Structure formats: C-alpha cells, structure tokens
Amino acid sequence: MTEPTSSLLPLPDHLSIDPRSPHHAAAIFQQPVEIGIRFNGKERFDVQEYCVSEGWIKVPAGKTLDRRGQPLLIKLKGSVEAFYKP
C-alpha cells in the first residue's frame, strides 16, 4: 500500500535528523514514508543532514565520536536530491 505523494509534506531545502538542530523538522519524520537522499547519482543511507540548494550532505566519519558522544560528521559537496521512498 503506497501513500499518495499529494498528502505528504514537501521536503525542505535543509533538513537534519538531529532534534537539537534548528533545521530539524519533526513533522517530516512522523510521516509514514521514509526519506531518501541521492548524492552524485547514488542513494546514500548514512546521511545525517543535507542542503539541496548549497549541494552538500553531512555523514558520520567512521566510528569517531565528538566529546559529547555524537558521531563526528564530515561535509561532502556534490549534487543532492531528496525524495520520498515509495
């Protein structure tokens, strides 16, 4: 059973999965479908934050953690496309 895309909220230009971030939108993550990110033509499954207009994603740098216990993120630049997975 698939959700019609018209009832889904539009994806923002800048989105983060971290609830402490000002770019976190809880309503987007409460929808019944998952968000997919295509970076430079390949789908990525480890994206923590993205910005479509500036063309970057942030992904964890291996198993490295910062001093607060959060994954250390690196920024990768390229072509970014956000979409809802069917």
Buried (B, 14 or more C-beta within 10 A) or exposed (E): EEEEEEEEEEBBEBBBBBEEEEBBBEEBEEEEEEBBBBBEEEEBEEBBBBBBEEBBBBBBEEEEEEEEEEBEBEEBEEEBBBBBEE
